[in-house]
Amino acid sequence: MRSYIKLYGPSIDRGLEALDKLMREITKVYPYGEAIERIISIIDPNIDLKTGKSIRGGREIIGEYDYVVEWANTPTLEQLRSLIRRIDEALLYTGCRYTITTKETD
């Protein structure tokens, strides 16, 4: 599955940079066991290791959408909402607004 993001100005360039930074953070691998990862996620909800493990990566694309997030597995509703919260935070000070569409890959 993929989540496609369409950005709306005034600063799409800053929005793309913010999404790239978010993808680097969200897909970062931590050398912890699963029990420790759960504890970390509870202590600091900004570190959502479950969603991060389900995301293969993200990249800019040219066409109808500006950015795509590739999921390793079919995301749960909770994982999608977590991604949306993270995107909201990443784009907060860029001035960008966005839409997101998640669909099966061809």
Backbone atoms as SQL, in Angstrom:
CREATE TABLE atoms (id INTEGER PRIMARY KEY, chain TEXT, resi INTEGER, resn TEXT, atom TEXT, x REAL, y REAL, z REAL);
INSERT INTO atoms VALUES
  (1, 'A', 1, 'MET', 'N', 0.845, -1.185, 0.000),
  (2, 'A', 1, 'MET', 'CA', 0.000, 0.000, 0.000),
  (3, 'A', 1, 'MET', 'C', 0.884, 1.240, 0.000),
  (4, 'A', 2, 'ARG', 'N', 0.294, 2.296, -0.460),
  (5, 'A', 2, 'ARG', 'CA', 0.979, 3.582, -0.487),
  (6, 'A', 2, 'ARG', 'C', 0.023, 4.668, -0.011),
  (7, 'A', 3, 'SER', 'N', 0.594, 5.662, 0.656),
  (8, 'A', 3, 'SER', 'CA', -0.149, 6.862, 1.032),
  (9, 'A', 3, 'SER', 'C', 0.412, 8.004, 0.199),
  (10, 'A', 4, 'TYR', 'N', -0.458, 8.618, -0.607),
  (11, 'A', 4, 'TYR', 'CA', -0.064, 9.696, -1.498),
  (12, 'A', 4, 'TYR', 'C', -0.436, 11.031, -0.862),
  (13, 'A', 5, 'ILE', 'N', 0.517, 11.960, -0.880),
  (14, 'A', 5, 'ILE', 'CA', 0.318, 13.259, -0.245),
  (15, 'A', 5, 'ILE', 'C', 0.388, 14.347, -1.309),
  (16, 'A', 6, 'LYS', 'N', -0.622, 15.189, -1.324),
  (17, 'A', 6, 'LYS', 'CA', -0.668, 16.350, -2.219),
  (18, 'A', 6, 'LYS', 'C', -0.512, 17.588, -1.352),
  (19, 'A', 7, 'LEU', 'N', 0.527, 18.388, -1.631),
  (20, 'A', 7, 'LEU', 'CA', 0.790, 19.605, -0.866),
  (21, 'A', 7, 'LEU', 'C', 0.182, 20.817, -1.569),
  (22, 'A', 8, 'TYR', 'N', -0.261, 21.780, -0.766),
  (23, 'A', 8, 'TYR', 'CA', -0.779, 23.039, -1.270),
  (24, 'A', 8, 'TYR', 'C', 0.009, 24.161, -0.615),
  (25, 'A', 9, 'GLY', 'N', 0.433, 25.154, -1.389),
  (26, 'A', 9, 'GLY', 'CA', 1.306, 26.230, -0.955),
  (27, 'A', 9, 'GLY', 'C', 0.816, 26.991, 0.251),
  (28, 'A', 10, 'PRO', 'N', 1.554, 27.938, 0.702),
  (29, 'A', 10, 'PRO', 'CA', 2.444, 28.791, -0.060),
  (30, 'A', 10, 'PRO', 'C', 3.876, 28.286, -0.194),
  (31, 'A', 11, 'SER', 'N', 4.333, 27.324, 0.589),
  (32, 'A', 11, 'SER', 'CA', 5.729, 26.915, 0.481),
  (33, 'A', 11, 'SER', 'C', 5.847, 25.402, 0.341),
  (34, 'A', 12, 'ILE', 'N', 5.621, 24.921, -0.844),
  (35, 'A', 12, 'ILE', 'CA', 5.677, 23.487, -1.105),
  (36, 'A', 12, 'ILE', 'C', 7.095, 22.962, -0.915),
  (37, 'A', 13, 'ASP', 'N', 8.094, 23.750, -1.263),
  (38, 'A', 13, 'ASP', 'CA', 9.484, 23.324, -1.090),
  (39, 'A', 13, 'ASP', 'C', 9.779, 23.030, 0.384),
  (40, 'A', 14, 'ARG', 'N', 9.363, 23.928, 1.287),
  (41, 'A', 14, 'ARG', 'CA', 9.581, 23.681, 2.720),
  (42, 'A', 14, 'ARG', 'C', 8.778, 22.465, 3.182),
  (43, 'A', 15, 'GLY', 'N', 7.614, 22.275, 2.597),
  (44, 'A', 15, 'GLY', 'CA', 6.806, 21.107, 2.928),
  (45, 'A', 15, 'GLY', 'C', 7.492, 19.811, 2.534),
  (46, 'A', 16, 'LEU', 'N', 8.090, 19.783, 1.356),
  (47, 'A', 16, 'LEU', 'CA', 8.810, 18.594, 0.896),
  (48, 'A', 16, 'LEU', 'C', 10.012, 18.309, 1.791),
  (49, 'A', 17, 'GLU', 'N', 10.737, 19.369, 2.171),
  (50, 'A', 17, 'GLU', 'CA', 11.867, 19.191, 3.089),
  (51, 'A', 17, 'GLU', 'C', 11.404, 18.633, 4.428),
  (52, 'A', 18, 'ALA', 'N', 10.282, 19.132, 4.929),
  (53, 'A', 18, 'ALA', 'CA', 9.747, 18.651, 6.210),
  (54, 'A', 18, 'ALA', 'C', 9.335, 17.185, 6.115),
  (55, 'A', 19, 'LEU', 'N', 8.750, 16.784, 4.994),
  (56, 'A', 19, 'LEU', 'CA', 8.357, 15.379, 4.816),
  (57, 'A', 19, 'LEU', 'C', 9.580, 14.479, 4.706),
  (58, 'A', 20, 'ASP', 'N', 10.620, 14.935, 4.019),
  (59, 'A', 20, 'ASP', 'CA', 11.858, 14.151, 3.940),
  (60, 'A', 20, 'ASP', 'C', 12.453, 13.951, 5.338),
  (61, 'A', 21, 'LYS', 'N', 12.477, 15.010, 6.120),
  (62, 'A', 21, 'LYS', 'CA', 13.007, 14.921, 7.489),
  (63, 'A', 21, 'LYS', 'C', 12.161, 13.965, 8.327),
  (64, 'A', 22, 'LEU', 'N', 10.839, 14.055, 8.178),
  (65, 'A', 22, 'LEU', 'CA', 9.942, 13.159, 8.905),
  (66, 'A', 22, 'LEU', 'C', 10.220, 11.705, 8.543),
  (67, 'A', 23, 'MET', 'N', 10.416, 11.405, 7.272),
  (68, 'A', 23, 'MET', 'CA', 10.668, 10.027, 6.850),
  (69, 'A', 23, 'MET', 'C', 11.993, 9.516, 7.397),
  (70, 'A', 24, 'ARG', 'N', 13.003, 10.379, 7.464),
  (71, 'A', 24, 'ARG', 'CA', 14.276, 9.955, 8.065),
  (72, 'A', 24, 'ARG', 'C', 14.085, 9.608, 9.542),
  (73, 'A', 25, 'GLU', 'N', 13.280, 10.412, 10.242),
  (74, 'A', 25, 'GLU', 'CA', 13.042, 10.165, 11.664),
  (75, 'A', 25, 'GLU', 'C', 12.176, 8.933, 11.889),
  (76, 'A', 26, 'ILE', 'N', 11.117, 8.811, 11.115),
  (77, 'A', 26, 'ILE', 'CA', 10.132, 7.754, 11.369),
  (78, 'A', 26, 'ILE', 'C', 10.659, 6.369, 10.993),
  (79, 'A', 27, 'THR', 'N', 11.584, 6.302, 10.038),
  (80, 'A', 27, 'THR', 'CA', 12.101, 4.989, 9.626),
  (81, 'A', 27, 'THR', 'C', 13.419, 4.646, 10.308),
  (82, 'A', 28, 'LYS', 'N', 13.847, 5.496, 11.245),
  (83, 'A', 28, 'LYS', 'CA', 15.088, 5.234, 11.980),
  (84, 'A', 28, 'LYS', 'C', 14.950, 3.930, 12.762),
  (85, 'A', 29, 'VAL', 'N', 15.958, 3.109, 12.698),
  (86, 'A', 29, 'VAL', 'CA', 15.940, 1.823, 13.393),
  (87, 'A', 29, 'VAL', 'C', 16.651, 1.977, 14.729),
  (88, 'A', 30, 'TYR', 'N', 15.968, 1.563, 15.790),
  (89, 'A', 30, 'TYR', 'CA', 16.549, 1.607, 17.123),
  (90, 'A', 30, 'TYR', 'C', 16.947, 0.193, 17.536),
  (91, 'A', 31, 'PRO', 'N', 18.134, 0.030, 18.101),
  (92, 'A', 31, 'PRO', 'CA', 18.612, -1.311, 18.463),
  (93, 'A', 31, 'PRO', 'C', 18.066, -1.790, 19.808),
  (94, 'A', 32, 'TYR', 'N', 16.753, -1.849, 19.929),
  (95, 'A', 32, 'TYR', 'CA', 16.130, -2.270, 21.176),
  (96, 'A', 32, 'TYR', 'C', 15.275, -3.507, 20.935),
  (97, 'A', 33, 'GLY', 'N', 14.986, -4.225, 22.010),
  (98, 'A', 33, 'GLY', 'CA', 14.057, -5.341, 21.924),
  (99, 'A', 33, 'GLY', 'C', 12.634, -4.826, 21.849),
  (100, 'A', 34, 'GLU', 'N', 11.703, -5.696, 21.506),
  (101, 'A', 34, 'GLU', 'CA', 10.306, -5.301, 21.329),
  (102, 'A', 34, 'GLU', 'C', 9.687, -4.747, 22.619),
  (103, 'A', 35, 'ALA', 'N', 10.009, -5.340, 23.774),
  (104, 'A', 35, 'ALA', 'CA', 9.459, -4.854, 25.043),
  (105, 'A', 35, 'ALA', 'C', 9.943, -3.438, 25.330),
  (106, 'A', 36, 'ILE', 'N', 11.217, -3.175, 25.068),
  (107, 'A', 36, 'ILE', 'CA', 11.780, -1.841, 25.288),
  (108, 'A', 36, 'ILE', 'C', 11.144, -0.844, 24.319),
  (109, 'A', 37, 'GLU', 'N', 10.887, -1.269, 23.082),
  (110, 'A', 37, 'GLU', 'CA', 10.257, -0.383, 22.109),
  (111, 'A', 37, 'GLU', 'C', 8.873, 0.041, 22.578),
  (112, 'A', 38, 'ARG', 'N', 8.096, -0.872, 23.144),
  (113, 'A', 38, 'ARG', 'CA', 6.764, -0.524, 23.659),
  (114, 'A', 38, 'ARG', 'C', 6.868, 0.502, 24.779),
  (115, 'A', 39, 'ILE', 'N', 7.825, 0.307, 25.669),
  (116, 'A', 39, 'ILE', 'CA', 8.013, 1.237, 26.784),
  (117, 'A', 39, 'ILE', 'C', 8.390, 2.619, 26.251),
  (118, 'A', 40, 'ILE', 'N', 9.290, 2.668, 25.275),
  (119, 'A', 40, 'ILE', 'CA', 9.699, 3.944, 24.686),
  (120, 'A', 40, 'ILE', 'C', 8.498, 4.635, 24.052),
  (121, 'A', 41, 'SER', 'N', 7.661, 3.892, 23.335),
  (122, 'A', 41, 'SER', 'CA', 6.497, 4.472, 22.682),
  (123, 'A', 41, 'SER', 'C', 5.497, 5.011, 23.702),
  (124, 'A', 42, 'ILE', 'N', 5.397, 4.373, 24.859),
  (125, 'A', 42, 'ILE', 'CA', 4.482, 4.846, 25.908),
  (126, 'A', 42, 'ILE', 'C', 5.040, 6.107, 26.562),
  (127, 'A', 43, 'ILE', 'N', 6.333, 6.104, 26.864),
  (128, 'A', 43, 'ILE', 'CA', 6.958, 7.254, 27.523),
  (129, 'A', 43, 'ILE', 'C', 6.957, 8.476, 26.613),
  (130, 'A', 44, 'ASP', 'N', 7.314, 8.293, 25.353),
  (131, 'A', 44, 'ASP', 'CA', 7.342, 9.399, 24.402),
  (132, 'A', 44, 'ASP', 'C', 6.544, 9.014, 23.165),
  (133, 'A', 45, 'PRO', 'N', 5.241, 9.383, 23.128),
  (134, 'A', 45, 'PRO', 'CA', 4.391, 9.010, 21.994),
  (135, 'A', 45, 'PRO', 'C', 4.872, 9.552, 20.648),
  (136, 'A', 46, 'ASN', 'N', 5.752, 10.557, 20.665),
  (137, 'A', 46, 'ASN', 'CA', 6.294, 11.062, 19.400),
  (138, 'A', 46, 'ASN', 'C', 7.172, 10.025, 18.714),
  (139, 'A', 47, 'ILE', 'N', 7.701, 9.084, 19.494),
  (140, 'A', 47, 'ILE', 'CA', 8.501, 8.003, 18.927),
  (141, 'A', 47, 'ILE', 'C', 7.561, 6.817, 18.733),
  (142, 'A', 48, 'ASP', 'N', 7.016, 6.691, 17.564),
  (143, 'A', 48, 'ASP', 'CA', 6.060, 5.628, 17.262),
  (144, 'A', 48, 'ASP', 'C', 6.784, 4.553, 16.466),
  (145, 'A', 49, 'LEU', 'N', 7.395, 3.630, 17.177),
  (146, 'A', 49, 'LEU', 'CA', 8.221, 2.619, 16.529),
  (147, 'A', 49, 'LEU', 'C', 7.400, 1.624, 15.721),
  (148, 'A', 50, 'LYS', 'N', 6.157, 1.363, 16.129),
  (149, 'A', 50, 'LYS', 'CA', 5.323, 0.413, 15.381),
  (150, 'A', 50, 'LYS', 'C', 5.019, 0.932, 13.977),
  (151, 'A', 51, 'THR', 'N', 4.596, 2.181, 13.896),
  (152, 'A', 51, 'THR', 'CA', 4.296, 2.755, 12.587),
  (153, 'A', 51, 'THR', 'C', 5.564, 2.845, 11.758),
  (154, 'A', 52, 'GLY', 'N', 6.667, 3.245, 12.392),
  (155, 'A', 52, 'GLY', 'CA', 7.937, 3.362, 11.685),
  (156, 'A', 52, 'GLY', 'C', 8.396, 2.057, 11.070),
  (157, 'A', 53, 'LYS', 'N', 8.158, 0.939, 11.768),
  (158, 'A', 53, 'LYS', 'CA', 8.548, -0.368, 11.224),
  (159, 'A', 53, 'LYS', 'C', 7.684, -0.770, 10.041),
  (160, 'A', 54, 'SER', 'N', 6.466, -0.252, 9.974),
  (161, 'A', 54, 'SER', 'CA', 5.554, -0.610, 8.894),
  (162, 'A', 54, 'SER', 'C', 5.784, 0.212, 7.640),
  (163, 'A', 55, 'ILE', 'N', 6.579, 1.276, 7.750),
  (164, 'A', 55, 'ILE', 'CA', 6.828, 2.151, 6.612),
  (165, 'A', 55, 'ILE', 'C', 8.183, 1.813, 5.995),
  (166, 'A', 56, 'ARG', 'N', 8.169, 1.544, 4.706),
  (167, 'A', 56, 'ARG', 'CA', 9.414, 1.273, 3.985),
  (168, 'A', 56, 'ARG', 'C', 10.198, 2.549, 3.752),
  (169, 'A', 57, 'GLY', 'N', 9.496, 3.618, 3.472),
  (170, 'A', 57, 'GLY', 'CA', 10.153, 4.882, 3.198),
  (171, 'A', 57, 'GLY', 'C', 9.217, 5.831, 2.494),
  (172, 'A', 58, 'GLY', 'N', 9.730, 6.996, 2.168),
  (173, 'A', 58, 'GLY', 'CA', 8.937, 8.003, 1.478),
  (174, 'A', 58, 'GLY', 'C', 9.825, 8.749, 0.504),
  (175, 'A', 59, 'ARG', 'N', 9.191, 9.322, -0.510),
  (176, 'A', 59, 'ARG', 'CA', 9.975, 10.057, -1.497),
  (177, 'A', 59, 'ARG', 'C', 9.077, 11.029, -2.245),
  (178, 'A', 60, 'GLU', 'N', 9.721, 12.033, -2.817),
  (179, 'A', 60, 'GLU', 'CA', 9.022, 12.986, -3.659),
  (180, 'A', 60, 'GLU', 'C', 8.684, 12.308, -4.979),
  (181, 'A', 61, 'ILE', 'N', 7.567, 12.673, -5.542),
  (182, 'A', 61, 'ILE', 'CA', 7.211, 12.160, -6.861),
  (183, 'A', 61, 'ILE', 'C', 6.713, 13.320, -7.720),
  (184, 'A', 62, 'ILE', 'N', 6.782, 13.139, -9.005),
  (185, 'A', 62, 'ILE', 'CA', 6.299, 14.151, -9.938),
  (186, 'A', 62, 'ILE', 'C', 4.997, 13.638, -10.525),
  (187, 'A', 63, 'GLY', 'N', 4.000, 14.476, -10.525),
  (188, 'A', 63, 'GLY', 'CA', 2.719, 14.076, -11.090),
  (189, 'A', 63, 'GLY', 'C', 1.571, 14.612, -10.274),
  (190, 'A', 64, 'GLU', 'N', 0.536, 13.812, -10.142),
  (191, 'A', 64, 'GLU', 'CA', -0.681, 14.226, -9.443),
  (192, 'A', 64, 'GLU', 'C', -0.428, 14.492, -7.956),
  (193, 'A', 65, 'TYR', 'N', 0.482, 13.734, -7.353),
  (194, 'A', 65, 'TYR', 'CA', 0.813, 13.897, -5.936),
  (195, 'A', 65, 'TYR', 'C', 2.253, 14.386, -5.814),
  (196, 'A', 66, 'ASP', 'N', 2.592, 14.901, -4.634),
  (197, 'A', 66, 'ASP', 'CA', 3.935, 15.448, -4.420),
  (198, 'A', 66, 'ASP', 'C', 4.846, 14.514, -3.641),
  (199, 'A', 67, 'TYR', 'N', 4.248, 13.599, -2.875),
  (200, 'A', 67, 'TYR', 'CA', 5.050, 12.739, -2.000),
  (201, 'A', 67, 'TYR', 'C', 4.313, 11.418, -1.825),
  (202, 'A', 68, 'VAL', 'N', 5.067, 10.349, -1.684),
  (203, 'A', 68, 'VAL', 'CA', 4.455, 9.033, -1.465),
  (204, 'A', 68, 'VAL', 'C', 5.158, 8.352, -0.298),
  (205, 'A', 69, 'VAL', 'N', 4.354, 7.719, 0.552),
  (206, 'A', 69, 'VAL', 'CA', 4.863, 6.920, 1.659),
  (207, 'A', 69, 'VAL', 'C', 4.526, 5.473, 1.338),
  (208, 'A', 70, 'GLU', 'N', 5.544, 4.622, 1.323),
  (209, 'A', 70, 'GLU', 'CA', 5.331, 3.217, 0.990),
  (210, 'A', 70, 'GLU', 'C', 5.269, 2.389, 2.266),
  (211, 'A', 71, 'TRP', 'N', 4.218, 1.615, 2.390),
  (212, 'A', 71, 'TRP', 'CA', 4.014, 0.755, 3.552),
  (213, 'A', 71, 'TRP', 'C', 4.539, -0.644, 3.248),
  (214, 'A', 72, 'ALA', 'N', 5.195, -1.253, 4.222),
  (215, 'A', 72, 'ALA', 'CA', 5.683, -2.627, 4.074),
  (216, 'A', 72, 'ALA', 'C', 4.516, -3.605, 4.158),
  (217, 'A', 73, 'ASN', 'N', 3.551, -3.290, 5.021),
  (218, 'A', 73, 'ASN', 'CA', 2.360, -4.122, 5.225),
  (219, 'A', 73, 'ASN', 'C', 1.137, -3.221, 5.123),
  (220, 'A', 74, 'THR', 'N', -0.031, -3.816, 5.039),
  (221, 'A', 74, 'THR', 'CA', -1.255, -3.034, 5.056),
  (222, 'A', 74, 'THR', 'C', -1.364, -2.355, 6.415),
  (223, 'A', 75, 'PRO', 'N', -1.425, -1.017, 6.439),
  (224, 'A', 75, 'PRO', 'CA', -1.462, -0.310, 7.723),
  (225, 'A', 75, 'PRO', 'C', -2.823, -0.423, 8.397),
  (226, 'A', 76, 'THR', 'N', -2.795, -0.403, 9.711),
  (227, 'A', 76, 'THR', 'CA', -4.040, -0.363, 10.482),
  (228, 'A', 76, 'THR', 'C', -4.535, 1.075, 10.497),
  (229, 'A', 77, 'LEU', 'N', -5.766, 1.274, 10.903),
  (230, 'A', 77, 'LEU', 'CA', -6.313, 2.615, 11.024),
  (231, 'A', 77, 'LEU', 'C', -5.490, 3.425, 12.030),
  (232, 'A', 78, 'GLU', 'N', -5.054, 2.785, 13.094),
  (233, 'A', 78, 'GLU', 'CA', -4.226, 3.450, 14.102),
  (234, 'A', 78, 'GLU', 'C', -2.902, 3.918, 13.497),
  (235, 'A', 79, 'GLN', 'N', -2.287, 3.094, 12.665),
  (236, 'A', 79, 'GLN', 'CA', -1.028, 3.479, 12.029),
  (237, 'A', 79, 'GLN', 'C', -1.231, 4.630, 11.043),
  (238, 'A', 80, 'LEU', 'N', -2.326, 4.609, 10.298),
  (239, 'A', 80, 'LEU', 'CA', -2.617, 5.707, 9.375),
  (240, 'A', 80, 'LEU', 'C', -2.824, 7.012, 10.128),
  (241, 'A', 81, 'ARG', 'N', -3.585, 6.935, 11.219),
  (242, 'A', 81, 'ARG', 'CA', -3.824, 8.146, 12.016),
  (243, 'A', 81, 'ARG', 'C', -2.533, 8.638, 12.655),
  (244, 'A', 82, 'SER', 'N', -1.671, 7.731, 13.055),
  (245, 'A', 82, 'SER', 'CA', -0.381, 8.115, 13.609),
  (246, 'A', 82, 'SER', 'C', 0.450, 8.841, 12.556),
  (247, 'A', 83, 'LEU', 'N', 0.460, 8.325, 11.342),
  (248, 'A', 83, 'LEU', 'CA', 1.179, 8.987, 10.251),
  (249, 'A', 83, 'LEU', 'C', 0.610, 10.378, 10.010),
  (250, 'A', 84, 'ILE', 'N', -0.702, 10.504, 9.991),
  (251, 'A', 84, 'ILE', 'CA', -1.341, 11.806, 9.766),
  (252, 'A', 84, 'ILE', 'C', -0.947, 12.789, 10.866),
  (253, 'A', 85, 'ARG', 'N', -0.937, 12.340, 12.120),
  (254, 'A', 85, 'ARG', 'CA', -0.511, 13.222, 13.218),
  (255, 'A', 85, 'ARG', 'C', 0.924, 13.684, 13.014),
  (256, 'A', 86, 'ARG', 'N', 1.785, 12.765, 12.607),
  (257, 'A', 86, 'ARG', 'CA', 3.198, 13.112, 12.385),
  (258, 'A', 86, 'ARG', 'C', 3.345, 14.094, 11.219),
  (259, 'A', 87, 'ILE', 'N', 2.566, 13.907, 10.159),
  (260, 'A', 87, 'ILE', 'CA', 2.607, 14.842, 9.031),
  (261, 'A', 87, 'ILE', 'C', 2.101, 16.211, 9.467),
  (262, 'A', 88, 'ASP', 'N', 1.008, 16.236, 10.239),
  (263, 'A', 88, 'ASP', 'CA', 0.492, 17.505, 10.762),
  (264, 'A', 88, 'ASP', 'C', 1.575, 18.269, 11.506),
  (265, 'A', 89, 'GLU', 'N', 2.301, 17.564, 12.379),
  (266, 'A', 89, 'GLU', 'CA', 3.368, 18.197, 13.158),
  (267, 'A', 89, 'GLU', 'C', 4.511, 18.662, 12.255),
  (268, 'A', 90, 'ALA', 'N', 4.881, 17.840, 11.285),
  (269, 'A', 90, 'ALA', 'CA', 5.997, 18.176, 10.397),
  (270, 'A', 90, 'ALA', 'C', 5.703, 19.410, 9.546),
  (271, 'A', 91, 'LEU', 'N', 4.460, 19.560, 9.125),
  (272, 'A', 91, 'LEU', 'CA', 4.102, 20.664, 8.234),
  (273, 'A', 91, 'LEU', 'C', 3.600, 21.900, 8.964),
  (274, 'A', 92, 'LEU', 'N', 3.487, 21.832, 10.274),
  (275, 'A', 92, 'LEU', 'CA', 2.878, 22.892, 11.069),
  (276, 'A', 92, 'LEU', 'C', 3.445, 24.274, 10.762),
  (277, 'A', 93, 'TYR', 'N', 4.747, 24.424, 10.706),
  (278, 'A', 93, 'TYR', 'CA', 5.354, 25.744, 10.527),
  (279, 'A', 93, 'TYR', 'C', 5.826, 26.015, 9.103),
  (280, 'A', 94, 'THR', 'N', 5.414, 25.179, 8.160),
  (281, 'A', 94, 'THR', 'CA', 5.823, 25.396, 6.771),
  (282, 'A', 94, 'THR', 'C', 4.816, 26.244, 6.005),
  (283, 'A', 95, 'GLY', 'N', 3.600, 26.350, 6.508),
  (284, 'A', 95, 'GLY', 'CA', 2.549, 27.058, 5.781),
  (285, 'A', 95, 'GLY', 'C', 1.814, 26.159, 4.806),
  (286, 'A', 96, 'CYS', 'N', 2.266, 24.920, 4.649),
  (287, 'A', 96, 'CYS', 'CA', 1.645, 23.978, 3.708),
  (288, 'A', 96, 'CYS', 'C', 0.397, 23.340, 4.300),
  (289, 'A', 97, 'ARG', 'N', -0.526, 23.098, 3.431),
  (290, 'A', 97, 'ARG', 'CA', -1.690, 22.272, 3.740),
  (291, 'A', 97, 'ARG', 'C', -1.558, 21.045, 2.841),
  (292, 'A', 98, 'TYR', 'N', -2.296, 19.990, 3.166),
  (293, 'A', 98, 'TYR', 'CA', -2.138, 18.774, 2.369),
  (294, 'A', 98, 'TYR', 'C', -3.397, 17.935, 2.385),
  (295, 'A', 99, 'THR', 'N', -3.443, 17.014, 1.441),
  (296, 'A', 99, 'THR', 'CA', -4.425, 15.927, 1.459),
  (297, 'A', 99, 'THR', 'C', -3.635, 14.643, 1.385),
  (298, 'A', 100, 'ILE', 'N', -4.219, 13.580, 1.923),
  (299, 'A', 100, 'ILE', 'CA', -3.563, 12.273, 1.899),
  (300, 'A', 100, 'ILE', 'C', -4.564, 11.236, 1.415),
  (301, 'A', 101, 'THR', 'N', -4.099, 10.369, 0.535),
  (302, 'A', 101, 'THR', 'CA', -4.923, 9.294, -0.018),
  (303, 'A', 101, 'THR', 'C', -4.115, 8.008, 0.095),
  (304, 'A', 102, 'THR', 'N', -4.694, 7.009, 0.746),
  (305, 'A', 102, 'THR', 'CA', -4.020, 5.717, 0.895),
  (306, 'A', 102, 'THR', 'C', -4.758, 4.695, 0.041),
  (307, 'A', 103, 'LYS', 'N', -3.990, 3.981, -0.801),
  (308, 'A', 103, 'LYS', 'CA', -4.625, 2.976, -1.658),
  (309, 'A', 103, 'LYS', 'C', -3.658, 1.851, -1.974),
  (310, 'A', 104, 'GLU', 'N', -4.220, 0.763, -2.438),
  (311, 'A', 104, 'GLU', 'CA', -3.432, -0.410, -2.833),
  (312, 'A', 104, 'GLU', 'C', -2.535, -0.047, -4.008),
  (313, 'A', 105, 'THR', 'N', -1.349, -0.647, -4.038),
  (314, 'A', 105, 'THR', 'CA', -0.466, -0.416, -5.177),
  (315, 'A', 105, 'THR', 'C', -0.895, -1.310, -6.334),
  (316, 'A', 106, 'ASP', 'N', -0.575, -0.855, -7.514),
  (317, 'A', 106, 'ASP', 'CA', -0.966, -1.608, -8.723),
  (318, 'A', 106, 'ASP', 'C', -0.085, -2.797, -8.958);
